[in-house]
Amino acid sequence: MEDNSRPPASDSAYDVLRARILSGELTPGERLIEQTLAKDLGISRTPVREAIRRLLHEGFVEKGKGYSTRVTDFYEEELTQLFEIRRRLECYAAGRAARMATDKEVAKL
């Protein structure tokens, strides 16, 4: 049987990079270099690339000239608004899921 207890490397890379952006360790405008990040995280470039794509989709990083990627220059107010929108969406989704849950699904919880 295969051990699937560890999350995929791309998820771990995403979590680390996102935390570094939010903490300010990776500063606004800072260029993200896949090879350097992969070496730092002890993984190959592919999971780092996947993590960067996810961060790009979520607005934490942005494409620069050519193939470069940089940390987005967020302002505190923008971050507050983004987190409020996310909170509302997650609350809505949780409420909707709870209303649509079957007795069998509730029993599993």
N, C-alpha and C positions, 0 to 999 in steps of 0.2 A: 504494500500500500504506500502511496506517495505521501510525503509530509508536506502539507500546504499551510503550516502554521505561521510561516514568515510571510509578510506582505511582499508584493513584487518590488523589485529594486526601484522601479520608476515611482511608486507610491512613497517609498522612503525618501527618495531624492526630492520629490515634490514637497513633502512635509518639512524637510530640512531647509530647502531653498526658500519656501514661503515663510518659515519662522525667521530666517536670516533677513529677509526683506522687511518683515513687520517689526523686527527688533532694531533695524537700522544697521545691522552688521553689513548687509549689502545696501549701499547707499543709492539714492535716486540718481539716475544717469550712469551708474556703474555698468560697465560692459560685462556680460556673462560669457565666459569662454568655456565651451563644452569640455575640452580636453583638460583644462585646469580644474574645473569642478569635478569631473570624473575622477581625477587623481586624488583630489582632496577627500572625496566621499568613498574612495576605494572600490569604485564600480566602473563598468565600461561606459562609453559615451552614449550608447543607445538609450538606457534608462534616463540619463541626464537630458537627452534630447526630448524624450517623451514628457518629462517633468516640465521642461521649458515650454513646450507646446501647450501644456495645461495652464501654466502660469500666464502665457500669452493670451489664451482664450479667456481667462478670468481677469485680465487687465493688470496683473502685477508686473509684467514686463512688456516691452514693445519692440517692434522691429526697427532697427536703425538702417543705415545705408548698407547695401549689399546683404550679407548674411548675418550681420551683427545683431545682437539682442541686448537691450539695456533695461535696467530696472526703471519702471515708470516713476515719474516725479509726482507722487501723490501729495495732496495737501490734507491736513488733518480733517478738515470739514468734508472733503470728498470721501475719505475712508469711513467716517462716521455715517455718512449717507449710504454708502455701499453696504456696511454691516447692518444697518437698519432695514434696508431692502431685503437682504438675505434673511434676517431674523423673521421678517413678516412672511416671506415666501415659505420658509421652513415651518413656521407655525400653521400656515394655511394648509400645507401639504400634510402635516401630521394630523390636523383636525379632519381633513378630508379622508385620510386613510383610516382614522378611527371610526368615522361614520360608516364607511363602506366595509369594514371588517366583518367577517362572518363569525359566528359563535365558535367555530372550530379554530379559527385564526386567533381569536382572543384567548381561548383556552391554552394555546401554545405559549402565549406570553406569560 
